[in-house]
Amino acid sequence: MALKRSISWMGLCQALSFLLQFAGSVVLARHLTPQEMGIYAVAVATVGLLSLAQQFGLQNFVVRQENLTPTTLRTAFTINLVINGGLALLIAALATSPWLWR
């Protein structure tokens, strides 16, 4: 019974999250110009892709690891740091590139 309740709560949270995001997009669409809405749409898509890249699976690895040694934890931290640092550098490079903002 606890599994059914957990799945129900998870489904409800996902549906509520979708509805709130949709309502927020509708409100923004009413207040932004078409050009600003296009920039917003690209930003939302970019954030979605970056969050997929950021969630490399290291959190699940650390949680499910039976024998979590300090070496394993340091390695997971370093990999996470490299991925997120690389993404931050990519964002900074794209934000300052003159060919992108002509």
Buried (B, 14 or more C-beta within 10 A) or exposed (E): EEEEEEEEEEEEEEEEEEEEEEEEBEEBEEEEEEEEBEEBEEEEEEEEEBEEEEEBEBEEBBEEEEEEEEEEEEEBEEEBEEBBEEBEEEEEEEEEEEEEEE
